[in-house]
Amino acid sequence: YVSESLPGLILRHACFDVEPLKALTEAFEHMHRHIKAISEMPFQGRKFDATLSGTTATVIGMKRGFLYCAAAGDSRAVVGRAAEGGKWKADDLVRDHKPDLADEQQRIVKSGGEVRKIP
């Protein structure tokens, strides 16, 4: 669902041409609110339980010579750069959001979530 909806939200955003970073941020926030609203609506007589569901998304675009990147969840994005000796170097564009990282676990718990391993 997100893979079909998020690109359109970004491209149709009123600020996309002049403030791509704002468009990315607001589109991701809109998608989050929309998923939350859907999970609270009855479907076939019951609510969709999204507590153990999730998605990841990484969006990268280039506009006027600048790369713009937005990410949610545990998605990785790197950019390759030419290094000395004709080799390539990979630089991270986003930080991993792995729930086993202490600060990420704290963020999840602080927002009312929980981190647990499912066997």
Secondary structure, 3 states (H helix, E strand, C coil): CHHHHHHHHHHHCCCCCCCHHHHHHHHHHHHHHHHHHHHCCEECCEECCCCCCCCCEEEEEEECCEEEEEEECCCCCEEEEECHHHCEEEEECCCCCCCCCHHHHHHHHHCCCCCCCCC
